[in-house]
């Protein structure tokens, strides 16, 4: 995780980096910092807390600047551990995203040479290693040499008092260059510089960029200069702005009618070809994490129901355990909003080693996952800024649903049902918002919330629990209705809230489970199409063949948002979390 932003050019460098970092805060927000060159000297500013809350003046008139917003991996959250990290002679500053696996080894060698370390970070070895290597070479050669020593996955940006260059390099962590007339940007993602330019060079692993008046790109493996053309990104700046909404979360929840419509606006032949590959594969694996995993799990129920096809749904972090089942006839479908989730990338690399075919469903264009896949289905959700996946979840689900219908030979029918769902979602958002807000008020002081569902509604229960807990910090647990009696029922007592999600197929069985809870005093909340006197609170969900997972999650996203507001939690930046999980 962590966000990197650097700038060299005609604008006010520190201010530009400060603004860039604000846009990257979703990647980490426990502390932030900046290094800049001013009057020939490297200077730094480092702070604990969110950058958006910093209201003092930042220094101006710098020649260029590099900045970082941190999601702690090595060392506590404090100013010492915030980036940039400086070399002992204070002439080199480095910001870094990722992990240097062999940093202890490097640190011990440097300590043996008399270097002191002030932070607990792995990053601090980098400027010191560069300082050591600069004894015999120029800044750029010293960075090159240092990169050869460093193991792990990382993106770094370095500056030196003895040079006018900004040097950026990457190995398995994202880094993009933004290109405009007489100015250059380095960033962890394109969105942070979209307001200045939409022209970007996406850096590949083992590449180093030297930014001065021009940009030079060096392939580190072959130690030679390469030419890479800047390309237009195809994302627009407005998507990344709040547009009148108080928080990105509510903005992104509210735009799901449009994002779902964009998600299914695919080339029919392309989707049908993918469905053929699913049909012909000897083993299909859906691989993903978190919310994306829930979308895959939900889709697997649909594949079973309408295609009668078994697909394996595996958490990316567990995928390594399945590698013995992979062959060149296996199809792996990797689903990721960011396209940068380290666990997903590892899983795909594992599949690559076995020559399996990789299709990915990704939201962020140009992300690492798009570049290691054989084929990419764009999610088209638009930029998702809130750390919570909302519109990306419904886009993933819409695409997977469309593929399932294509596999069943019913592409048009699938398309029609998804379109209708998008319309229902819009209605729910405008008609039920008040009722959902009142429900949040009732639930705001509860310690636990349980969510049950059966069949297609079971993955929705898991996703509902994830949304509630990650943003409101109320303990929420999603489970299959049938599982209650196997343990969790012991926690149900007077007033414990239980949300019951159902689909038309599971109505009767889930009502039995609801009765079991009701008789133990549970506060029953129904999110379904069939009103019943079991429920103490009821949100009606339109009944639409197999589409309930797509529709039901939206009012629960709204509930999560209002719970966060009532509990004074930040809806866009939940504690300890980051949007792009680039660590293992
Ligand atoms: C939850 C959430 C996470 C992500 C997970 C995977 O709201 O956002 O659980 O779904 O970190 O991220 P991607 O889809 O980027 O691979």
Boltz pocket constraint, residues with backbone or C-beta under 6 A from the ligand:
constraints:
  - pocket:
      binder: B
      contacts: [[A, 289], [A, 290], [A, 291], [A, 292], [A, 293], [A, 335], [A, 336], [A, 337], [A, 338], [A, 339], [A, 340], [A, 341], [A, 344], [A, 387], [A, 388], [A, 389], [A, 390], [A, 466], [A, 467], [A, 470], [A, 578], [A, 579], [A, 580], [A, 581]]
      max_distance: 6.0
